[in-house]
Amino acid sequence: MYGVALIAVLIVMGGLIAYLGDLLGRRIGHQRLTLWGLRPRHTSIIITVIGGFVIAGSTLGMLAAASQDVRIALFHIKEIQIELRRSQDQLRQAQEQIRRQQAQVKELTLMIETKSNEYRDIDARLQELMAARHEAEKQLAAARREKERVEQDYERIRASYEATRENLEKVQDALAKEKEQVRQLEKNSKELAETVARLELARDDLNRRLSQLYEELQKVQGDVNRLRQGNVAYRANQIVWAETLTAGGTREEVRQRLYDLLVRADRQAVSRGASLPDRSGSGLKLPNQKMFDDAVEFLAARDGEWVVRVVSKANSLVGEPVVVYFEIIPHRLAFRQDEVIASAVVDPAQGNPEEALLSLLEQANGVAVQRGMITDANGTVGQADGQEFGRALAALRSARGPVRLEARAASDTWTTRGPLQIRLRVVAADDDEGDNP
């Protein structure tokens, strides 16, 4: 109410002072008064301003005189603001402390509730334990009574035991002997069972081996039948293909050259009737990839020319794959000029001279193959021209007793350079240096 009355007084005084200022200004204007030589208009303005100053000053003076709060607000506002901020800080600190105390109160309340629950649980367990104790005391009393009864029974049983112990010792002796016999029988039975198990395993193994042998026998019989029918593509250790291959270079280059050689050998095998069941148009098969890789490594680490043979590993029939391996032979001198390659003593009167010459050439071919000579697609190495063969055949037919046939190298021959040119000689059986007749 005090503030409302103060505001009302201020409003009334402001209106009154404004009215008096306006009245003073009009009168001065009507009277056309001058101050300091100024014009009446300017004098009126100065008086009006001074009147405003008087009105404002008197208003503040009256308010200050009328109210202590106004005096404090006018002259102590800075101290009041500082004190207000200090009071607000204290209020916030007090509120924060109250919140912490409230949190502590909640924690203490929760702890009190927890302890109360624990107390109730402990009290319940205590009641259960007291009830269990009471029940145990009852059982203990019953057990004591039962003990007394058992002790009485024990005395009676002990007396009976003493009476029967001697008989029991006799029975135990007999039982020990019987147990020993049982153990011996069990041991014998176990040994017999192990023997039977071993015999059964041996029997199963023999049956399995017999079955395998029977299958192998059937396969061999089938192979023999096909061999008898002449369906053999290659025999064991027969040369399928041979070429002179240049060693050295990168592994990829050597690998490509060796692969191309295998392709040509494969075509030769297919032409002889070999075939792979899972790949049409092929007939060769290596035992494993390592054999091919080892051959590549071997040739890549060397240089010069080498004889590379693709050789059949076992007998193979027409329609079956040919399992092969490599023979790698270096470039070297196989035969010197006029070196005897093969020889044989022949009696023209007891044999066919032509067959004897062909047999000698076949023998010379085998020796050349063993020396590592390059072979042609048919597996042959040496050759004698028709005139050489005809002269030797004529000399053999005209001989009048046993003679010695010789196949000699016509010139120095290297393993990588074929074919081997053969010169045939017919000499007396006791003359190693005779010439052709």
C-alpha positions as CSV (number, residue, x, y, z in Angstrom):
1,M,0.0,0.0,0.0
2,Y,2.9,2.3,0.7
3,G,4.2,2.0,-2.8
4,V,0.8,2.7,-4.3
5,A,0.4,5.9,-2.2
6,L,3.9,7.1,-3.2
7,I,3.1,6.6,-6.9
8,A,-0.2,8.5,-6.5
9,V,1.6,11.4,-4.8
10,L,4.2,11.5,-7.6
11,I,1.5,11.6,-10.2
12,V,-0.4,14.5,-8.5
13,M,2.8,16.5,-7.9
14,G,4.0,15.9,-11.5
15,G,0.7,17.3,-12.9
16,L,0.8,20.3,-10.5
17,I,4.4,21.2,-11.3
18,A,3.7,20.8,-15.0
19,Y,0.7,23.2,-14.7
20,L,2.7,25.8,-12.8
21,G,5.6,25.6,-15.3
22,D,3.2,26.1,-18.2
23,L,1.5,29.0,-16.4
24,L,4.9,30.7,-15.7
25,G,6.0,30.3,-19.3
26,R,2.8,31.9,-20.7
27,R,3.0,34.8,-18.4
28,I,6.6,35.5,-19.2
29,G,5.8,35.1,-22.9
30,H,2.9,37.6,-22.7
31,Q,5.0,40.1,-20.7
32,R,7.8,39.7,-23.3
33,L,10.5,39.7,-20.6
34,T,14.2,39.6,-21.6
35,L,17.2,38.4,-19.7
36,W,20.8,39.5,-20.5
37,G,19.7,41.2,-23.6
38,L,18.2,38.1,-25.2
39,R,15.0,38.1,-27.3
40,P,11.8,37.3,-25.4
41,R,11.4,34.0,-27.2
42,H,14.9,32.8,-26.1
43,T,14.3,34.1,-22.7
44,S,11.1,32.1,-22.5
45,I,13.0,28.9,-23.5
46,I,15.7,29.5,-20.9
47,I,13.1,30.1,-18.2
48,T,11.2,26.9,-19.3
49,V,14.4,24.8,-19.1
50,I,15.2,26.2,-15.7
51,G,11.7,25.4,-14.6
52,G,12.2,21.8,-15.8
53,F,15.4,21.6,-13.7
54,V,13.4,23.0,-10.7
55,I,10.6,20.5,-11.3
56,A,12.9,17.5,-11.5
57,G,15.0,18.6,-8.6
58,S,12.0,19.4,-6.4
59,T,10.5,16.0,-7.4
60,L,13.6,14.1,-6.3
61,G,13.9,16.2,-3.2
62,M,10.3,15.6,-2.2
63,L,10.7,11.8,-2.8
64,A,13.9,11.7,-0.9
65,A,12.3,13.6,2.0
66,A,9.2,11.5,1.9
67,S,10.7,8.0,1.7
68,Q,13.9,6.4,3.2
69,D,13.7,3.7,0.5
70,V,14.0,6.3,-2.2
71,R,17.0,7.8,-0.4
72,I,18.6,4.4,-0.2
73,A,17.9,3.7,-3.9
74,L,19.3,7.0,-5.0
75,F,22.5,7.1,-2.9
76,H,23.2,3.4,-2.1
77,I,22.2,1.5,-5.2
78,K,25.7,0.1,-6.0
79,E,26.1,-1.3,-2.4
80,I,22.6,-2.7,-2.7
81,Q,23.4,-4.5,-6.0
82,I,26.6,-5.9,-4.6
83,E,24.8,-7.1,-1.5
84,L,22.0,-8.6,-3.7
85,R,24.5,-10.6,-5.8
86,R,26.2,-11.8,-2.6
87,S,22.8,-12.8,-1.2
88,Q,22.0,-14.6,-4.5
89,D,25.3,-16.5,-4.4
90,Q,24.7,-17.5,-0.8
91,L,21.2,-18.6,-1.8
92,R,22.5,-20.8,-4.6
93,Q,25.1,-22.3,-2.3
94,A,22.4,-22.9,0.3
95,Q,20.2,-24.5,-2.3
96,E,23.1,-26.7,-3.5
97,Q,23.8,-27.8,0.1
98,I,20.1,-28.5,0.6
99,R,20.1,-30.7,-2.6
100,R,23.2,-32.6,-1.4
101,Q,21.6,-33.0,2.1
102,Q,18.4,-34.2,0.4
103,A,20.5,-36.8,-1.7
104,Q,22.2,-37.9,1.5
105,V,18.8,-38.2,3.2
106,K,17.6,-40.4,0.3
107,E,20.7,-42.5,0.5
108,L,20.3,-42.8,4.3
109,T,16.6,-43.6,3.8
110,L,17.5,-46.3,1.2
111,M,20.2,-47.8,3.5
112,I,17.7,-47.8,6.4
113,E,15.2,-49.6,4.2
114,T,17.9,-52.1,3.1
115,K,19.0,-52.7,6.7
116,S,15.4,-53.1,7.7
117,N,14.9,-55.7,5.0
118,E,18.1,-57.5,6.0
119,Y,17.0,-57.4,9.6
120,R,13.7,-58.9,8.7
121,D,15.5,-61.6,6.6
122,I,17.9,-62.3,9.5
123,D,15.0,-62.5,11.9
124,A,13.2,-64.9,9.6
125,R,16.3,-67.1,9.3
126,L,16.7,-67.0,13.1
127,Q,13.2,-68.2,13.5
128,E,13.9,-71.0,11.0
129,L,17.1,-71.9,12.8
130,M,15.4,-72.0,16.1
131,A,12.7,-74.3,14.7
132,A,15.4,-76.5,13.1
133,R,17.3,-76.6,16.4
134,H,14.1,-77.7,18.2
135,E,13.6,-80.4,15.6
136,A,17.2,-81.5,15.9
137,E,16.9,-81.8,19.6
138,K,14.0,-84.1,19.1
139,Q,15.9,-86.1,16.6
140,L,18.9,-86.2,18.9
141,A,16.8,-87.6,21.7
142,A,15.4,-90.2,19.3
143,A,18.9,-91.1,18.1
144,R,20.1,-91.6,21.7
145,R,17.3,-94.0,22.3
146,E,18.1,-95.7,19.0
147,K,21.8,-95.9,20.0
148,E,20.9,-97.6,23.2
149,R,18.8,-100.2,21.3
150,V,21.6,-100.7,18.8
151,E,24.2,-101.2,21.5
152,Q,22.1,-103.9,22.9
153,D,21.7,-105.5,19.5
154,Y,25.5,-105.1,19.0
155,E,26.2,-107.1,22.1
156,R,24.0,-109.9,20.9
157,I,25.5,-109.8,17.4
158,R,29.1,-109.7,18.8
159,A,28.4,-112.8,20.8
160,S,27.1,-114.5,17.6
161,Y,30.1,-113.2,15.6
162,E,32.6,-114.7,18.0
163,A,30.8,-117.9,17.6
164,T,30.8,-117.8,13.8
165,R,34.2,-116.2,13.2
166,E,36.1,-119.6,13.2
167,N,33.7,-120.9,10.6
168,L,34.1,-117.7,8.6
169,E,37.9,-118.1,8.5
170,K,37.5,-121.6,7.0
171,V,35.0,-120.3,4.5
172,Q,37.4,-117.4,3.5
173,D,40.2,-119.8,2.9
174,A,38.0,-121.8,0.6
175,L,36.8,-118.6,-1.1
176,A,40.3,-117.3,-1.6
177,K,41.2,-120.6,-3.4
178,E,38.0,-120.3,-5.6
179,K,38.9,-116.6,-6.4
180,E,42.3,-117.6,-7.5
181,Q,40.8,-120.2,-9.8
182,V,38.4,-117.6,-11.1
183,R,41.2,-115.1,-11.8
184,Q,43.1,-117.8,-13.7
185,L,40.0,-118.7,-15.7
186,E,39.4,-115.0,-16.5
187,K,43.1,-114.6,-17.6
188,N,42.8,-117.6,-19.8
189,S,39.5,-116.3,-21.2
190,K,41.0,-112.9,-22.0
191,E,44.0,-114.5,-23.7
192,L,41.6,-116.6,-25.8
193,A,39.5,-113.6,-26.7
194,E,42.7,-111.7,-27.8
195,T,43.8,-114.7,-29.8
196,V,40.3,-114.9,-31.4
197,A,40.4,-111.1,-32.2
198,R,43.8,-111.4,-33.8
199,L,42.8,-114.4,-35.8
200,E,39.6,-112.6,-37.0
201,L,41.7,-109.6,-38.0
202,A,44.1,-111.8,-39.8
203,R,41.2,-113.6,-41.5
204,D,39.7,-110.2,-42.6
205,D,43.1,-109.1,-43.9
206,L,43.6,-112.3,-45.8
207,N,40.1,-112.0,-47.3
208,R,40.8,-108.4,-48.3
209,R,44.2,-109.4,-49.8
210,L,42.6,-112.4,-51.5
211,S,39.9,-110.1,-53.0
212,Q,42.6,-107.7,-54.2
213,L,44.6,-110.5,-55.7
214,Y,41.5,-111.9,-57.4
215,E,40.8,-108.4,-58.9
216,E,44.4,-108.1,-60.0
217,L,44.3,-111.6,-61.5
218,Q,41.2,-110.7,-63.5
219,K,42.9,-107.5,-64.7
220,V,46.1,-109.4,-65.6
221,Q,44.0,-112.0,-67.4
222,G,42.2,-109.3,-69.3
223,D,45.6,-107.7,-70.2
224,V,47.0,-111.0,-71.3
225,N,44.0,-111.6,-73.5
226,R,44.4,-108.3,-75.0
227,L,48.1,-108.8,-75.4
228,R,47.4,-112.1,-77.2
229,Q,45.0,-110.3,-79.4
230,G,47.8,-107.9,-80.4
231,N,46.2,-104.7,-78.8
232,V,49.4,-103.4,-77.3
233,A,50.1,-99.7,-77.8
234,Y,53.5,-99.6,-76.0
235,R,55.6,-102.0,-74.0
236,A,57.4,-101.2,-70.8
237,N,60.5,-98.9,-71.3
238,Q,59.6,-98.3,-75.0
239,I,60.5,-94.8,-76.3
240,V,57.3,-92.9,-77.2
241,W,59.0,-89.8,-78.5
242,A,62.6,-88.3,-78.5
243,E,63.8,-84.9,-79.5
244,T,66.9,-82.8,-79.2
245,L,66.0,-79.9,-76.8
246,T,68.0,-76.8,-76.1
247,A,68.6,-76.2,-72.4
248,G,69.0,-72.9,-70.6
249,G,67.0,-69.8,-70.5
250,T,64.2,-68.8,-68.1
251,R,62.1,-71.5,-66.5
252,E,59.0,-70.4,-68.4
253,E,60.9,-70.8,-71.7
254,V,62.1,-74.2,-70.8
255,R,58.7,-75.1,-69.5
256,Q,57.1,-74.1,-72.8
257,R,59.7,-76.1,-74.9
258,L,59.2,-79.2,-72.8
259,Y,55.5,-78.8,-72.9
260,D,55.6,-78.6,-76.7
261,L,57.7,-81.8,-76.8
262,L,55.1,-83.5,-74.6
263,V,52.3,-82.4,-77.0
264,R,54.1,-84.0,-80.0
265,A,54.7,-87.1,-78.0
266,D,51.0,-87.1,-77.0
267,R,50.0,-87.0,-80.7
268,Q,52.3,-89.9,-81.4
269,A,50.8,-91.9,-78.6
270,V,47.3,-91.1,-79.8
271,S,48.2,-92.3,-83.3
272,R,49.3,-95.6,-81.7
273,G,45.9,-96.1,-80.0
274,A,46.5,-94.6,-76.5
275,S,43.6,-92.7,-74.9
276,L,42.8,-90.8,-71.7
277,P,39.3,-91.6,-70.4
278,D,38.7,-88.1,-69.1
279,R,40.2,-86.1,-72.0
280,S,39.5,-86.7,-75.6
281,G,42.4,-86.5,-78.0
282,S,45.1,-87.2,-75.4
283,G,46.9,-90.4,-74.5
284,L,49.9,-89.5,-72.3
285,K,49.9,-89.3,-68.5
286,L,52.7,-88.3,-66.1
287,P,52.8,-90.0,-62.7
288,N,52.8,-86.6,-61.0
289,Q,53.4,-82.9,-61.7
290,K,56.7,-83.0,-59.8
291,M,58.3,-85.1,-62.5
292,F,57.6,-82.3,-65.1
293,D,58.7,-79.6,-62.7
294,D,62.0,-81.4,-61.8
295,A,62.8,-81.8,-65.6
296,V,62.2,-78.1,-66.1
297,E,64.5,-77.2,-63.2
298,F,67.1,-79.6,-64.5
299,L,67.2,-78.2,-68.0
300,A,66.9,-74.5,-66.9
301,A,70.0,-74.9,-64.8
302,R,72.1,-76.1,-67.8
303,D,72.8,-75.1,-71.4
304,G,73.6,-76.7,-74.7
305,E,71.7,-79.5,-76.5
306,W,70.2,-82.5,-74.7
307,V,68.3,-85.6,-75.8
308,V,64.9,-85.7,-74.1
309,R,63.0,-89.0,-74.3
310,V,59.5,-89.7,-73.3
311,V,59.5,-93.4,-72.3
312,S,56.6,-95.7,-71.5
313,K,56.7,-96.8,-67.8
314,A,54.7,-100.1,-68.2
315,N,52.9,-102.1,-70.8
316,S,49.9,-100.2,-72.1
317,L,47.0,-101.4,-74.3
318,V,45.1,-99.7,-77.0
319,G,42.4,-97.5,-75.5
320,E,44.4,-97.0,-72.3
321,P,46.6,-94.1,-71.2
322,V,50.4,-94.4,-71.5
323,V,52.1,-93.6,-68.2
324,V,55.5,-92.1,-69.2
325,Y,58.7,-90.7,-67.6
326,F,61.6,-88.6,-68.9
327,E,65.1,-89.6,-69.9
328,I,67.4,-86.7,-70.3
329,I,70.8,-87.4,-72.0
330,P,73.6,-84.8,-72.6
331,H,75.2,-84.0,-75.9
332,R,78.2,-86.4,-76.1
333,L,80.1,-88.6,-78.5
334,A,78.1,-91.9,-78.8
335,F,80.3,-93.7,-81.4
336,R,83.6,-93.0,-83.0
337,Q,84.1,-93.6,-86.7
338,D,84.5,-97.3,-87.6
339,E,83.7,-98.3,-84.0
340,V,82.1,-101.7,-83.8
341,I,78.5,-101.3,-82.6
342,A,77.4,-104.9,-82.7
343,S,78.7,-108.2,-84.1
344,A,77.6,-111.8,-84.4
345,V,79.0,-115.0,-85.8
346,V,76.8,-116.5,-88.5
347,D,77.0,-119.8,-90.5
348,P,75.1,-119.1,-93.8
349,A,74.6,-122.8,-94.3
350,Q,72.5,-123.1,-91.1
351,G,70.5,-120.0,-91.2
352,N,68.8,-117.3,-93.2
353,P,71.4,-114.6,-94.1
354,E,68.8,-111.9,-94.4
355,E,67.3,-112.6,-91.0
356,A,70.9,-112.6,-89.6
357,L,71.5,-109.1,-91.0
358,L,68.2,-107.8,-89.7
359,S,68.9,-109.2,-86.3
360,L,72.3,-107.5,-86.3
361,L,70.8,-104.2,-87.2
362,E,68.2,-104.6,-84.4
363,Q,71.0,-105.4,-81.9
364,A,72.9,-102.3,-83.1
365,N,69.8,-100.2,-82.7
366,G,69.5,-101.4,-79.1
367,V,73.1,-100.5,-78.3
368,A,72.6,-97.1,-79.8
369,V,69.5,-96.5,-77.7
370,Q,71.5,-97.5,-74.6
371,R,74.2,-95.0,-75.5
372,G,71.5,-92.3,-75.5
373,M,71.2,-91.7,-79.3
374,I,68.3,-89.7,-80.6
375,T,65.5,-91.9,-82.1
376,D,62.9,-91.3,-84.7
377,A,59.2,-91.6,-84.3
378,N,59.4,-95.4,-84.7
379,G,62.0,-95.7,-82.0
380,T,64.9,-96.6,-84.3
381,V,68.4,-95.0,-84.3
382,G,70.6,-96.6,-87.0
383,Q,70.1,-97.2,-90.6
384,A,72.1,-98.8,-93.4
385,D,71.4,-97.8,-97.0
386,G,70.1,-100.3,-99.5
387,Q,73.4,-100.7,-101.3
388,E,75.3,-101.4,-98.0
389,F,72.7,-104.0,-97.0
390,G,72.8,-105.6,-100.5
391,R,76.6,-105.9,-100.5
392,A,76.6,-107.4,-97.1
393,L,73.8,-109.9,-98.0
394,A,75.7,-111.0,-101.1
395,A,79.0,-111.5,-99.2
396,L,77.2,-113.5,-96.6
397,R,75.5,-115.7,-99.1
398,S,78.8,-116.4,-100.9
399,A,80.7,-117.3,-97.7
400,R,81.8,-120.9,-97.4
401,G,81.8,-121.2,-93.7
402,P,81.1,-119.3,-90.5
403,V,81.7,-115.6,-90.7
404,R,81.4,-112.7,-88.4
405,L,79.0,-109.9,-89.1
406,E,79.9,-106.4,-87.8
407,A,77.9,-103.2,-87.7
408,R,80.3,-100.2,-87.5
409,A,79.7,-96.5,-87.2
410,A,80.3,-94.8,-90.6
411,S,81.4,-91.6,-88.9
412,D,81.7,-89.9,-85.5
413,T,78.2,-89.8,-84.1
414,W,76.8,-87.7,-81.3
415,T,73.8,-88.4,-79.1
416,T,71.9,-85.4,-80.3
417,R,72.7,-85.9,-84.0
418,G,70.9,-88.7,-85.7
419,P,70.4,-91.0,-87.4
420,L,73.3,-93.3,-86.9
421,Q,74.8,-94.3,-90.2
422,I,75.8,-98.0,-90.1
423,R,78.4,-99.7,-92.2
424,L,78.1,-103.5,-92.5
425,R,81.2,-105.8,-92.7
426,V,81.5,-109.5,-93.3
427,V,84.8,-111.0,-92.2
428,A,86.1,-114.4,-91.5
429,A,85.3,-115.7,-88.0
430,D,89.1,-115.6,-87.1
431,D,90.0,-112.3,-88.9
432,D,89.1,-109.2,-87.0
433,E,90.6,-106.8,-89.5
434,G,89.4,-108.2,-92.9
435,D,87.6,-106.1,-95.4
436,N,84.3,-106.8,-97.2
437,P,84.8,-109.4,-99.9
